[in-house]
Amino acid sequence: MSSKPPPDSGRSPFARFLGSADEGFFKFESALNLAAALVILAVMFIGVFQVFGRKLINFPVPGYVDVIEFVMTVFAFISIAYTQRLGGHVRMEIILKRLRGRALWIVEFLGTLTIIGIVAILAWFAYEHFLRAWTIGDSSIDIQIPIWPSKLLVPLAFAVLLVRLFIQLLGFLRLSAKPDAEPIGIPLIETVDEQAQHEIETGLAGESEVPDLTGHREASGGKND
């Protein structure tokens, strides 16, 4: 799925606001996604040192299990809004692919509204879980790492996701009123061929010849001729 808004020229004031909010917030989501990637890289290095340290110099990482459990929430949660913006979360599209125009955008609006309610409930209970850990001074078993920061990260990640969902909700609401308008701030459903084409282009980045499964390149070449 893709979520590339068109240029600002010709947009209404609301469309420009929505596009600016989408792009501006995406920068923040991208920073969180980069942080998650760096944490995963650090975990890989720690894992390598754990294996070689234990086998070669008999010096494993102190509290290795505690550390991994602590940082798991970082790369497991802070990228969920980034993934939502790209439309990367798993969802069923059997019915959605059969809908067109206003019917599609209304169903997407209602689905997004439902998701907002569910995420808000999860965020509330996650925050209560953090408060319990903060109050009782909960810590890890081995090296006694305070675990409330990792539990606080969960409701914060849900809060970021809620902002992204509200942006998409406004995007679907706009399209429900004006089905022919340019999509802004929403993930677009791609065909199987388009998804496969993106995977091929990613895997063959830099190659001079990349297969075209969608036929867009041939159509474009025909027009140029």
C-alpha positions in Angstrom: 0.0 0.0 0.0 1.1 3.6 -0.6 0.3 7.0 0.9 1.9 9.6 -1.3 -0.2 12.8 -1.4 -0.2 15.0 -4.5 1.5 18.4 -4.7 -0.1 21.4 -2.9 -1.1 23.2 -6.1 -4.9 23.3 -6.6 -5.8 22.0 -3.1 -8.4 23.5 -0.9 -7.3 25.0 2.5 -8.5 21.9 4.3 -6.6 19.7 1.9 -3.5 21.7 2.3 -3.9 21.5 6.1 -4.4 17.8 5.9 -1.4 17.3 3.6 0.8 19.4 5.9 -0.3 17.5 9.0 0.3 14.2 7.2 3.8 15.0 6.0 4.8 16.8 9.2 3.7 14.0 11.4 5.3 11.4 9.1 8.7 13.0 9.8 8.1 12.3 13.5 7.0 8.8 12.8 10.1 8.2 10.6 12.3 9.3 13.4 10.7 6.8 15.8 11.0 4.1 13.1 14.7 5.0 12.8 15.1 4.8 16.6 13.5 1.3 16.5 15.8 0.2 13.8 18.9 1.4 15.8 17.6 -0.5 18.8 17.3 -3.6 16.8 20.8 -3.2 15.5 22.1 -2.7 19.1 20.2 -5.8 20.2 22.0 -7.8 17.4 25.4 -6.6 18.6 24.5 -7.4 22.2 23.4 -10.8 21.2 26.6 -11.5 19.3 28.7 -10.3 22.3 26.6 -12.5 24.5 27.4 -15.6 22.5 31.1 -15.0 21.9 31.6 -13.6 25.4 30.1 -16.7 27.0 32.0 -19.1 24.8 35.4 -17.4 24.4 36.1 -15.3 27.5 33.5 -16.7 29.9 32.0 -13.2 30.3 28.3 -13.1 29.3 26.3 -9.8 29.2 25.1 -9.2 32.8 21.3 -9.3 32.9 21.1 -10.2 29.2 17.5 -11.5 29.4 16.4 -8.4 31.5 17.9 -6.0 29.0 16.3 -7.7 26.0 12.9 -7.8 27.7 13.3 -4.1 28.6 14.1 -2.9 25.0 11.6 -5.2 23.3 8.9 -2.6 23.8 10.9 -0.1 21.8 11.0 -1.9 18.5 7.7 -3.6 19.1 5.6 -0.5 19.6 7.1 2.8 18.5 6.9 1.9 14.8 3.2 1.0 14.7 2.1 4.5 13.7 4.8 4.5 10.9 3.5 1.2 9.7 -0.1 2.4 9.8 0.8 5.4 7.7 2.2 3.1 5.0 -0.7 0.8 5.3 1.6 -2.1 6.3 -0.5 -3.6 9.0 -2.3 -6.9 8.2 -5.9 -6.4 7.3 -8.6 -8.1 5.3 -9.4 -6.5 1.9 -11.6 -9.1 0.3 -14.7 -6.8 0.6 -12.8 -3.5 0.3 -11.4 -4.4 -3.1 -14.9 -4.8 -4.4 -16.0 -1.3 -3.3 -15.5 1.9 -5.3 -16.1 5.6 -4.7 -18.1 6.9 -1.8 -19.0 3.4 -0.6 -15.3 2.5 -0.2 -14.4 5.7 1.7 -17.4 5.5 4.0 -16.5 1.9 5.0 -12.8 3.0 5.5 -14.0 5.9 7.6 -16.2 3.6 9.8 -13.4 1.1 10.1 -10.9 3.7 11.1 -13.3 5.1 13.7 -13.7 1.6 15.2 -9.9 1.2 15.3 -9.6 4.6 17.1 -12.0 3.3 19.8 -10.1 0.1 20.3 -6.7 1.8 20.4 -8.0 4.4 22.9 -9.1 1.6 25.2 -5.8 -0.2 24.9 -3.9 3.0 25.6 -6.0 3.6 28.7 -5.4 0.2 30.2 -1.7 0.3 29.2 -1.4 3.6 31.1 -3.0 2.0 34.1 -0.5 -0.9 33.9 2.3 1.7 33.8 0.9 3.4 36.9 0.9 0.1 38.8 4.5 -0.5 37.9 5.4 3.0 38.9 3.6 2.8 42.2 5.0 -0.5 43.4 8.5 0.1 42.0 8.3 -3.0 39.7 11.7 -4.2 38.5 13.3 -7.0 36.5 14.2 -10.2 38.3 17.9 -10.5 37.6 19.6 -7.1 37.8 16.6 -5.2 39.1 16.1 -2.8 36.2 13.1 -0.5 36.8 10.6 -1.6 34.1 8.1 1.3 34.3 9.9 3.2 31.5 9.2 0.3 29.1 5.6 0.1 30.3 5.2 3.9 29.8 6.4 3.5 26.2 3.3 1.4 25.3 0.6 4.1 26.0 2.8 6.7 24.4 3.1 4.6 21.2 -0.6 4.1 21.2 -1.0 7.9 21.6 1.1 8.5 18.5 -0.9 5.9 16.6 -4.1 7.7 17.6 -2.8 10.9 16.0 -2.1 9.0 12.8 -5.5 7.4 12.9 -7.2 10.8 13.4 -5.3 12.1 10.3 -6.5 9.2 8.3 -10.0 9.6 9.6 -10.1 13.2 8.3 -8.7 11.9 5.0 -11.5 9.3 4.7 -14.1 11.8 5.8 -13.0 14.3 3.1 -13.2 11.6 0.4 -16.6 10.4 1.7 -17.9 14.0 1.0 -15.9 14.3 -2.3 -15.2 10.8 -3.7 -13.4 12.2 -6.8 -10.9 14.3 -4.8 -7.2 13.4 -4.6 -6.5 11.0 -1.7 -4.5 12.7 1.0 -3.2 11.3 4.3 -4.6 7.8 3.7 -3.0 4.5 2.6 -4.2 3.4 -0.8 -5.0 -0.2 -1.7 -2.6 -1.7 -4.2 -3.2 -4.5 -6.6 -1.2 -7.7 -6.2 0.8 -6.8 -9.3 1.7 -3.4 -7.8 2.8 -4.9 -4.5 5.0 -7.4 -6.4 6.4 -4.7 -8.5 7.5 -2.7 -5.5 9.1 -5.8 -4.0 11.0 -6.4 -7.2 12.2 -2.8 -7.5 13.4 -2.9 -3.9 15.2 -6.2 -4.4 16.8 -5.1 -7.7 17.6 -1.5 -6.7 20.3 -0.1 -9.0 19.8 -2.7 -11.7 19.5 -1.4 -15.2 16.6 -3.8 -16.2 13.7 -4.3 -13.8 10.7 -6.4 -14.9 7.4 -4.4 -15.2 4.4 -6.4 -13.9 1.9 -3.6 -14.0 2.3 -2.4 -17.6 2.6 1.2 -16.5 6.1 1.5 -18.0 5.0 0.2 -21.3 1.9 2.5 -21.3 4.2 5.5 -20.4 6.7 4.5 -23.1 3.9 4.2 -25.7 2.7 7.7 -24.9 6.2 9.2 -25.2 6.6 7.6 -28.6 
